Amino acid sequence: MSIFNGQRLTNETFKLDIQRMRQGWYSDQYFVNVEQMLTVLGARGYRYQGKFPRLSGPALDDLDVGHMEVEMQIFTYRPGRTLVVGVDKALTMLRHCAGYWDDSGKFVQTYNELEVMAVHDGTLVNYPPIDTPGSGNLRRVQPVLKIRGRYRDFALLETPVLGTLSRSSRIASNVYATLSAARGKPVLFFPARFDAHEVQAADGYAYDIAVQRFNRDFRQHVPSIISTNAQGDWWGGEGAGTVPHAVVACFLGDTAAATVAFASVLPPDVPRIALVDFNNDSVTASLRTLRAMFERYRICLEAGKEEEAQRYILAGVRLDTNRSVRDINVAPLGDPALDMGVNPRLVFAARAALDHAWKAWDLPEAWRMRARTYCHNVKIAVSGGFSPQRINLFEELEVPVDYYGVGSWLMSNDMDKGTNTDFTADVVRVKVNGTWTDMARVGRGPCDNDALARVDWRAWETDDDLA
């Protein structure tokens, strides 16, 4: 359930491989091993026989280890703030895959015997630092999930649960950081080409949650702009895009011809954004494309074809110069940070060229102001190795960028850079003689989070168990 719509996503959306997940196919092998061990011990009627329990007082000789009930808390130790996504998928795993196989080979579900507390997708949690550099306080974490119940019934799910929370929260937190750096300008979601296609739906959902959270926190109206339909599968978004460099090659490096052809074919509601760096002369390509599109626009309007004219509105140009190349419009200053790739000076040059292009056109007086408006309305998108740090630089210099395209950085998981969003799970209490007793590994302990709420399994009642 996201904090924005109060609706749970279920297996109708996720389409889990339920049968194999129940068998431990997606679990680290040591969880498979201990699930088997506890099951056998429970069947044997085994009772605790150890001599060195970290517990004094209660009688332990009748403690049924095979059926041990535990309290597990799940949290991240990403430094600072984490935007949590993946909770609904984690709960769907518990709903369909918590349980055991009986002697006849039938899977017995026990999700309704678990007491589960969870935050909602879109919740922010903080991992507080302590004095030790690079460390944090594991006694003051904010759990996003708490599970109480017989451990062996959900032991196999720790691996996939942590995996979905880690991946989705990483994407969402990185997107949120990027949006914050962009100061309300749209961030185009471009990581699809850098990972397996199977993750696109989950990643796109995490991105959309981050956009919604940013809009709510900062009272903005930034749109969610994705590049593939799969990225919008879980929330109804559709992919948007322009043309790749490959199609410019098909038009012999003629960006203007490629853009006009694109405009003549695609529906008018698809934004016409020209990719202008193919020949490493982004200003010339922008001006040629702008002139070619405007001429078609003017011809259509003068012929009374207003609907057709909408095809030839140039919505923007995208600068995507590789960071190993210096655009010919940028004079070398000796500093690669100022010379190479898409840099502030190139964007300023492109903006100035677009804004003043109409002055050089031979136009009737009646068209001059219309041409001026047409040119000024063309937006600039930039892409190619952008990160929050680089975007911050552009924003501090007030570079006239309208959209930032960001790709591989959004998947960054680097401890040194503070983007590590790994989740972990700790058993912090066990039930001994009917009493919940602290039993966390040294240095950790039970923690609370005001955002946790009791899970109501009725949201999954109509879900197909595929049993």
C-alpha positions, 0 to 999 in steps of 0.5 A: 500500500503506498502512502499516496493511494491507500491501495495494496498491490497483490499477486495480480500485479507481481505474478510471483513464482509461488511454487518455487518460492515455497520450495526455496528456489530463490532462497540462500541455501542456508535458509533451506538447510535450517528450514529442513532442520527445524522441521525434522526437529519439530517432528522428532519432538526435540527439546532444547539440550544446550548448556550455555543459553544466553538466558537465565531464570526460566526452565528451558528443558521443555523448549520446543526449538523446532516450533520456535516463535520469533520476532524478526525486524527488517531494516536498512542501514543506508546512511541518512534517509531511505525512501522505502519501496517493495513492501507490498511485494514482500507482504505478497511473498508472506501471504502466498509462501509462508507455511510448510509442506505436510506429509502428503506433499500439500502446502499448508499456508500459515500467513494468517498465523503471523503477526506482521507490522509494516510501513507503506511504500513511500515511507521515509526512514532514517538510519542515524549515524554515530561517532564512528565514521562510516558506521551507524547505530544498529540499536536505533534503526527504523524497521520497515517490517516486523514479523512474529510467528514460527520461524520455520514458516517464513525462514525461506522468504528472508532472501527474496523479501530483503532483495525486493526491498533493497532493489526497489528502495535503492532505486526510489532513494536515488531518484528522490536524491536526483529530483532534489538536486534538480530542484523541481525539474523533471528527471527522465527515467533512463536506466532500462538499458543498463539492467535485465528487462525483468526488473523494469516494472519494479524499477519503474514503480519505485521511480513513480513512488519517488516522484510522488513523494518528492511532489508531496514533500516539496509541493511540486508537480513534477511528472513521471516520465519513463522510457518503456511501457514495462516501467509503467506496468504496475501504475499505468504509466506509458513509455515516452521517448524521441529518436535514438542515434541509430535512426539519425545514422539511417538518415545519413547523419541528418538530424533535421531530416530524421526529426521531420520524418519522425514528426510526420509519422508519430501521433501529435501527442508524442513530444518531438524532441530532437537528439542533436549531438550525432555530428558533435555540433549540437548547436548547428543540428538544433538550428537546422532541426528548428528551422525545418520543423518551423517551416513545416509548421508554418506551411500547414497553418497557412494552408489551414491545416491546424491539426496537421501543424501540431505534428511539427511543433518542436518540443525540445532538443536533447544534448547527449554528448559523450563525456570523452568528446568536446562539442565543437561549439565549446572552446577548450579551457583545459579543464575536462569538467568544463570542456567535455560532454554535456557541459554548462557552456554547451547548454548556454550556447544551445539556449542562446542559439534557439532563442535568437534563431528566428531573427535570421529567418526571412519571414513576413512581419506577421510571422516574426513574433510567432516564430519568436514564441516558437523558438523560445518554447523549445526546451532543452533536455540533457543526458549522459552521465548525470548524477545528483552532484553533477545536476547540483553544479548545473543548478548552482550555475543556473544552466538553462536545462529543462529536463535531466535524463538519468540512467545508470546512476539511479541503480548506484549501490555504493557504500562510499557514496552513501547510496548503499541500500541493502536491507537486513533482517534480525531476530530480536526476540524469541518466545520462551514459555509464552513470554517474548524475550529479547534475543538479538545478536550483540550490538543490535536490539528490538526497535520501533517505528511509528510508521509501522501498522498491523497488516490486514490480510483481507487485501489479498483475499481475492488473490489467486493462490496458484496452489 
